[in-house]
Amino acid sequence: MSILVLGANGYIGHQVVADLVANDNHVVAADVAFEHVPANVSQHFTDLTKPETIAALFDSLRDLDSPLDGAINLAYPRNSQYGRSLFDVTYESFCENVSLHLGGFFEFSKLAALFCQTQQRPFSLVNVSSIYGVIAPKFEIYNGTEMTVPVEYAAIKSALIHLNKYFAAYMKGTRFRINSISPGGILDSQPESFVQKYTENCTGKGMLDANDLFGSIRFLLGAGSEFINGQNLIIDDGFTL
Ligand SMILES: NC(=O)c1ccc[n+]([C@@H]2O[C@H](COP(=O)([O-])OP(=O)(O)OC[C@H]3O[C@@H](n4cnc5c(N)ncnc54)[C@H](O)[C@@H]3O)[C@@H](O)[C@H]2O)c1
C-alpha cells in the first residue's frame, strides 16, 4: 500500500511510519517537523491549521508511482493554553483549540475525499480519536497529578467520531472510506500513581504502547476492511467498559 501519515513526527506517528515501512508499504510523511522521521521516507511540510498547505500536499501526491491508497491523521495541534482544568479554560482558548484541531481534521478529511474522487480509486482515511471522545473522563485517576483531560479534547474527539459518519454518508457511492480509532492512554513517562489507577480500570495490560495500535491501523487502511465505513474502533484494553 501507499499511505500518507499526517502527524508523522509525533510520539505515535513516527512509530506508525516505522511499522508501515517495515510492512513493505510506501509511506509519505507529513508534519510541521521531521526529526523523528527516517530520511529515506518522503517528507512534506503540512500545517493542519493552514488549509493551503493541506491542498498543496494533496496536489503533490496526484501522480505518485505508487498511487495513494489511504491516509492516517495523527496530528495534535493545540495552543499554548491547552491542558488547563475546566474553570481555567477561557472562551477564546476553547474556540481556538476546537478550530485548530477539529477544524484541521475537517479540512484534511474534506481534501482527502476530494482527492479520492479525482483519483477514481479506493481511498481509506483513518482519523485518530480517543477513548475520551467516547466516554466522560474518569477524573479520579488524575488526582494528585498535574494531568487532566482537557475539555476541548473531549469536545474535539467526540465530534470527530461523528464527523466521520457524516463524511461516510455524504460520500456514499464513491470509493472513499473513513473510520477512526480511539486509543486508550499510551504509556509515555506518566506518573506511576496515575498509571496504577489507570491500569485498575483495564482488563489486562493497562496503558498501551504505540505498537498495540499497529494491527488495527493497518487493518482499517487495507482491503481487509473494505466494507467498514464510518466506524470507530476502540483500542483500550477494556478501559471504556
Ligand atoms: N498519546 C496518547 O495517549 C493518545 C491517546 C489517544 C489518542 N491520541 C491521539 O493520537 C494522536 C497522536 O498523539 P501523540 O501522542 O503522538 O501526539 P504528539 O504530540 O506526540 O504528536 C503530534 C504530532 O502532530 C504534529 N502537529 C502538531 N500541530 C500540527 C499542525 N498544525 N499541523 C501538522 N502537524 C502538527 C506534531 O508536530 C507532532 O508530530 C493525537 O491526535 C492524539 O489526540 C493520543
The ligand as a Gaussian input file, in Angstrom:
#p B3LYP/6-31G(d) Opt

LIG

0 1
 N       -0.735000       9.676000      23.292000
 C       -1.901000       9.188000      23.712000
 O       -2.029000       8.649000      24.829000
 C       -3.108000       9.251000      22.833000
 C       -4.262000       8.538000      23.185000
 C       -5.380000       8.608000      22.364000
 C       -5.356000       9.386000      21.215000
 N       -4.215000      10.083000      20.910000
 C       -4.228000      10.894000      19.685000
 O       -3.234000      10.393000      18.816000
 C       -2.713000      11.469000      18.043000
 C       -1.195000      11.469000      18.181000
 O       -0.865000      11.616000      19.548000
 P        0.657000      11.725000      20.032000
 O        0.673000      11.349000      21.467000
 O        1.536000      11.009000      19.067000
 O        0.879000      13.295000      19.916000
 P        2.244000      14.103000      19.689000
 O        2.035000      15.447000      20.276000
 O        3.441000      13.301000      20.144000
 O        2.357000      14.204000      18.102000
 C        1.523000      15.033000      17.386000
 C        2.172000      15.390000      16.063000
 O        1.316000      16.360000      15.435000
 C        2.140000      17.342000      14.859000
 N        1.425000      18.590000      14.748000
 C        1.092000      19.461000      15.739000
 N        0.483000      20.535000      15.211000
 C        0.415000      20.319000      13.871000
 C       -0.091000      21.065000      12.781000
 N       -0.654000      22.263000      12.956000
 N        0.000000      20.534000      11.545000
 C        0.572000      19.322000      11.332000
 N        1.087000      18.570000      12.328000
 C        1.003000      19.072000      13.583000
 C        3.345000      17.468000      15.809000
 O        4.460000      18.077000      15.152000
 C        3.576000      16.025000      16.191000
 O        4.480000      15.407000      15.298000
 C       -3.379000      12.753000      18.554000
 O       -4.454000      13.117000      17.707000
 C       -3.889000      12.351000      19.914000
 O       -5.001000      13.082000      20.299000
 C       -3.102000      10.033000      21.670000

